[in-house]
């Protein structure tokens, strides 16, 4: 059936005027996407608006489908802004695919709203890391990449110095100058962050996580983890574990 676009547009425009339905101001919408692109997490949170609130158009008569459509449009814009801001294209698109697949499985509006907020903050935090990464010298940036890619294996200062093309002593001084922590402290910090994610989103045991992230022993892993998070791995998992994104318990916890 051929659609009369002009007639449909006129009908929508009439209804919008009649019921005072308006879309988000263009400048505010662009400011939101640009805050994500710049990795400004606090500004992103300030400009964040829940899906289908004031200023969102109606894309479907079905409320759940309407939310999903708006989420897909939003994530598409965010993905492209982040690519322009320096995020690796494959990473940006893969992340988009992950979130859209989760949205596709949602059965409640609460689940969609929870994933929407999580995805926005996730992209903003990743862009913040990218922008921050660009502030480092090339040798230090190479070290950060090496550490990120080898968290599951032993990392020595010798290996890092070879990757950076600098002597071990000079690299140690440069690393501490630019990051404010020693190489070993930074590696521990990144391993603890990885452990936090595994405790939140996987069912690997404490000993399995400890071994995977190359801690000398489970007891040492627990000691280091608690020094960073103030919780033991078991306490952390009991507090933050989620079987899947958007669980009702997680949504309630954020209220």
Order of alpha helices (4+ residues) and beta strands (2+ residues): alpha-alpha-alpha-alpha-alpha-alpha-alpha-alpha-alpha-alpha-alpha-alpha-alpha-alpha
